[in-house]
Amino acid sequence: MKKFAVIGLGNFGATVARELSKLDCKVTAIDVDKAKVQSLQDTADLAIIADVTDRDFLENLGVENYDCFIVSTGKDSHASILIALHLKELGAAQIIVKANSDDHAKILYKVGATEALIPEKQMAVRLSHSLGRANLIDQLPLTGDYYVAEVVPPDSFINKRLMDLQLRTKFHIQVIALKDSSTGEFEFAPGGEHMIKDKDILIILGKEKDIIKIKE
């Protein structure tokens, strides 16, 4: 069972702690605010009131016993940078930090964060892409400029076999699954003989510039 420590229990941190607990992960929830810690006492395996910028506290916590630390200190960028630095020096395996800006993220990476997230920016990008492209439902960034995306097939795809669409050749993308919009069921690695239907949603892998080309 994976063991996580969530540092900072604002909306973001508290939500992460609750969701990890639902997934049967072991969660330690930490914040300097007593009320926030108490709100998670029945959810987390361990809820601690502490100032985590104190290196001694982290040493006593036993950083080596955790698979991942999630740090979310709100607008206090200095605190998150200091915590990330301490965790790195103490040998934390994975350090994920909520950043407030691109510059903040750059500093976090410099001091040892494994990943620096800017949730507001990432959600804004996803929403803009979804709204700006009528047939794009959602997309998830992978490494580099590759994405996994859910796409409603254009009318020109309907009643055609996957093999006849030549998606790899024409669009440089790969259909890795199909989702039935009426049932929510998935068909993974569909064969070339599959006939695209109105209710199909394409789950595709490719570069963003190529995914954009699949439109009416």
N, C-alpha and C positions, 0 to 999 in steps of 0.2 A: 504494500500500500504506500503510495507516494505521500510525502510529508511536506507541507507548505507553511510558510510564515507570511502573513499579510501585515505589513507595517503601514499604518495610516488607515483609519476606518471611516473616511468620508463616504459619499455615495458610491464612488468607484471601488474603493477598497472593501467596503462592507458587502457590496454586491459580489465581488470576486470571492470573498470568504464564504458567503452563503452558497454560491453555486458550486464551489469546490467541495463543500460539505455534502451537498446533494449528490455529488459524484462519488461519495464514500472515500474521499481523501481525508487525511489527517490535517487539521488546520489549527495553527496558532495565530490568534488575532491580537494585534498589539497597537495601542494608541496611548497618548498622554492624557486624553480626555476620558474621564471616568464613565460618563454617561454613554459614550460610544462603545466602550468596552463592555459595559453591562448589557447593552442591547444585543450583543453577540454571545453572551455567556451560555445560552441554551443551544447555540448553533455550532460554535467552534469547540474543538476538543480542549483547547486551552485559551483563555482570554486574559491578557496581561495589561496592566496600566504601567507604562514606562516611557521614559524619554530615550528613544532609540538612537539619538545622536551620541549617546554615551557609549563609547567603545567597550567599557567594562561590562555593560549590560549584555552586549552582543557576545562577548567572550563567554560569559556565564550561561548564556542561552544554549550554546553549543551549535555554532553555525554548521559544523560538519555533519550534523544529524538531519539536516533539511535538504530536500531535493531542489527547492526553489524558494527564493524570496521575492515577494511582490511589494514594491514600495510606492506609496501614493500619499504624498504629504501636502496636497493641495497647492496653494500659491507659494508655499515656502520652498523655493528652489534650492536655497542653501542647505536646508536640512536633508533633502533627498540626495544631493551631491555628497554630503558628508557621510550619510548612511551607506551609499553605494561604495564609497572609498573604503570605509571600515569593513564592509562585507567582503570586498575583493581582497583586502589584506588578510582577512581571517580565513580565506579559502572557500568562500561560498561557491557552490557548484553552478548555480544559475541565479542571475540578478535581473529582474524585470522592473523597470521604473517608469512611472507615469511622468512624462515631461510636459512642460508648459509652453515650450516653443522649440523651434529648430535649433537655436543656439544652446538652449538648455540640454537638448538631446545630445548635441555634439560633446558638451562637457561631460555628460553622464557616461558616454562611451569612452572618453579619455580616462576617466577615473576607474573604469572597470565594469560598467553595466553590460550585461549580455544583450539586453534589448531595451530600447527607450521608446515608449509609446506616446503618441499624441492623439488620444481618442477622438477629440473634437474634430481635428483636421482629417483623420482617417474616415470618420463617419460622414463628414461634409463631402469628401471626395466620392465616397460610395453613393451617397444620395444624389449628387450632381450627375454622376455617370448614369445612374438609373433613370433619373428624370429626363436627361438629355438624349437618351437612346430608347425609343419606344419599345424595342423588343428585348432590352437587357433587364433581367429581373434582379440579379445580384452578381457580384464578382469578388473573389478572394485573391489577394496578391500572394504569389509564391516567391521564389528566388528570382533575382534580377527583374526583368520586365515581363515575366510570365504570370498568367492568371488562370484560375479556374472560374468559369462563369456559367451562370444559368441564363439561357437565351431562348426566347420564343422563336421558333423557326419562321422565317419569312414565308409569304404565300408561295413563292417560287420553289420552296422545298417540299411543300405538302404533296403527298401521294407519289413521292419519288424515293427510290432506294438510296441508302447511304452510299453505296458503292458508285451510284450514278452521279451523285453530287460532287464527287472528287474533291472533298473538302481539304485534304492534305495538299493536293496539288494546287488548287485554286486559291485557298485561303491560308494555308500553312497552319491549320489547326487540327486537333484530334478530338473526336467525340468519345469521351471516356464512359459516359453513361446516358441513359434516357430516363426521364421522370414522367410518369403518367399524372397529368394535372388533375384528373378526376379522382384518383385514388391515393396519390402521393407515393406510389410504389416505384422503385428504381429497377432498371435493367442495366447491369454493369457490363462493359465491354460488348456492346451490341454488334452483331454481325453485319456485314455489308448488304445482306439481303433484306434487312429491316426497312419497311416502308414507313416513311415519316407521316404521322397523322396529326390532325388538328390539336389533339389533346397532349401531344408530346412536348416536353421541354428538353432542350439539348443541354447536357453538361459537357462543356468543352474546355480543352486545355490549349493555351496558345499565348502569343504575345498580344499585348493590349492593342497595338496598331492593327493586328490581323483580326482580332475579335470585332473591332469597330466596323469592319467591312461587311459583316453579316447583318444586313439590315434590308428593309424594304427598298 
